[in-house]
Amino acid sequence: MKRFLSVLLMLALFILMASCKGMGEPAVQTTPVRVGVENQSPGGGQGGGDPSGGWSPADPSDPTDTTDTRGDETGDAPASGSDESFSYTLQDDGYIIRKRTGATLPDQLVIPSSFNGLPVVAIDSNAFVGAPNVVSVEIPDSVLWIGDSAFSSNTQKIICSADLELPYDLKDQVTSLVLTSGVVWDCALMFQLKELELRAGVTEIQIRALYACHNLKKVTIHNGLQEIGENAFEDCTALTSIVLPDSVVDIGAWAFTGCSALSSIEIGKNVSYIGPCAFNDCTRLRGHITVDAGNPYFYATNGTLYTAEGENLTAELFG
């Protein structure tokens, strides 16, 4: 009996000790996971606790993302596009233009200066070679370069800024050139050129800018040109006459040398300098020079040029 009571006492003591040990440890708490937008990954599973989600479409830091963001809600211009006549490809800060496949273009083509708020900066190589009906092209000042073989061989009139460098193939076929602004510098050796017009925005013809344009017969200069550089029209052997507007101030040395067909020149009222040998080898011009009556620096009598002081300039100018 005593042995039985002893066993019961030891059992009770063991249960009591186990109970006290359990009360000394913190209870395990279970926190429910909230499922919401901030806890979702792109695949729909549970993500981290970052409220931003750590991901967005077209994330530039994600090397696996190939989404094209141009033209989206950021406001950037699209990489390419088209209208009824042209196709455009974005490069840097402007568009390269070419004929849209299947488009019918007018004979007198005008290149737009902008597309989607950005400038048209270039004409692509072979851009309009498939439009043989285009005979005249007006190019805006925004265009900075023209690719090779941009136009068909039927395109013979170009209207553009004087600052634009024409590719060699285009210079070899153009018969009529209208320059709207800038400085004439790169029209030498245009052997097919017959007519040249310099509008009011053109301020200068640089040295040898029109050298050896052998078929250049007609030159029209609007009020705005100020300076004709040395040898500017050298060896333009078909040029027969020229009228210099009142805006012209300087005529450089040898400016018209070798213009053997030149038989008439009208000098405006503000020309104050004519360089040596300006009319060298212009044998038909002798006796055919006129000067505006308001010019205080020169005058002409019977087609012969004199300084205001009465000095005959024939020997100095004709060589």
Secondary structure, 3 states (H helix, E strand, C coil): CHHHHHHHHHHHHHHHHHHHHHHCCCCCCCCCCCCCHHHECCCCCECCCCCCCCCCCCCCCCCCCCCCCCCCCCCCCCCEEECCCEEEEEECCEEEEEECCCCCCCCEEECCCEECCEEEEEECCCCECCCCCCCEEECCCCCCEECCCCECCCCCEEEECCCCCCCHHHHCCCCEEEEEEEEECCCCCCCCCCEEEEEEEEEEECCCCCCCCCCCCEEEECCCCCEECCCCCCCCCCCCEEECCCCCCEECCCCCCCCCCCCEEEECCCCCEECCCCCCCCHHHCCCEEECCCCCCEEEECCEEEECCCCECHHHHHC
